[in-house]
Amino acid sequence: MTKKKKVFVIGLDEFNLSKIRELPEINECTILPAVKFSEIRGVENISIPRLLEKTDKRIKEAGGIDAVISYLDFPGSVLVPIIAKKYDLPGPELEDVMKCEHKYWSRLEQYEVIPDNIPRFRAFDPFDEDAYEKIGFTPPFWIKPVKSYHSYLAYEIKSREHFDECIEEVKQNIDYMVEPFSYIIKEFGMPEKIACIKEKMFAETPISGHQCTVEGYVFNKDVVIYGLVDSVQYEGYPSFSRYQYPSNLPYEVQYRMSNLARKAIKRIGLNNSAFNIEFFYNEKENKIYLLEVNPRMSQSHADIFQKVHGISHHHVIINLSLGRRPEPIEYKGDFEIAAHFMLRTFRPGRVKQVPSNKKIAKLKEKYPEMTINLTVKEGQSLDDIEEHHIDSYSYVLAYINLGGNDHDHLLNKFRDIENNLGFRIDHC
């Protein structure tokens, strides 16, 4: 009997484990936690040395390691190349991953190859009393940490007064993500031009249009694009309402977007890694703008890929981690279209009622492919939701995955579910 490969996962949780267990590759793999999801999200502080210690201990207890993967943003994405290098495993180089994760550094790299497809940008120190004047942009413009996730501490600035208000929030919370990120920069020998940057935030001019994410991977420096997913926002808010697949952009625009993705990835040098790149297509200008590069697959797209293709794109990262090219993903799913919905509320308050198990079971009987993940509990203040379910404008109440025969069929299903879940919030 062939010995199974020990595949360690950074941020292992039940949802992603269930997707991995449905892959054909599971027959040759044993899936183990290098770091559990609960040890990396919702924690008081992120300690890179402690996470690496924990990983080394689990690898030793398991008798070795054959592969390491993650589908999580920082620190999951950067731990993969660190562990891969230490144990001589297939994987990307840390510096290339950091070129993606450090959003200001990433902009500098993008500027070298696609300067006309990115916004104007400028780094600044949030503790500098003259920061607003030094930025020099006229509102509206965005301010963002050099490292964040789920739009944490990202704000669209409307005025000087709004900037001052947002900066106070930034000052109180900026170190949560940036300090452990800075630890990686200092301890793992990132280039001096980045290590010496004191600015923890950057500003950039607005870009807008039809938002779309390109999913792909690099194997032995060959860049492969395998899917484009539309990111649809709530009307009037910069918060996502759903990720919908496949994209309904014109094929010519999808081709141009994919070409820009290849240029950015080749410039950055990312190799033997999955990636997803977020873009905007501005129809009025007939122009594409790159928003950000992420050196990982998007786990939010896993279920919708499975509904359309019959397999999730965990298939991609498992094969890359084992040092081999992933097989092409075919259209063998049960649905023509699928979406990952984010049911949100935009005002603070307290949760008075959540959907009962009976109500969810009844909806699942009607829509068997539905998956739902509630993020709130009865009696909970919305401000107490774990930070990865909150952005600067909204609170996620539930994530819902659905498939459909076409666009209208899909949205009608969601509206029916939304109307019958029975959330009740007492807003402040």
PyMOL commands that set and color helices and strands:
alter all, ss='L'
color gray80, all
select helices_A, chain A and resi 14-21+24-28+37-39+48-62+76-86+94-101+103-113+115-117+131-135+160-173+175-187+192-195+251-268+299-309+314-321+357-366+382-384+387-389+407-421
alter helices_A, ss='H'
color red, helices_A
select strands_A, chain A and resi 5-12+29-36+67-70+121-124+141-145+155-157+201-204+210-219+222-233+240-245+273-282+287-294+337-345+349-353+371-374+395-404+424-427
alter strands_A, ss='S'
color yellow, strands_A
deselect
rebuild
show_as cartoon
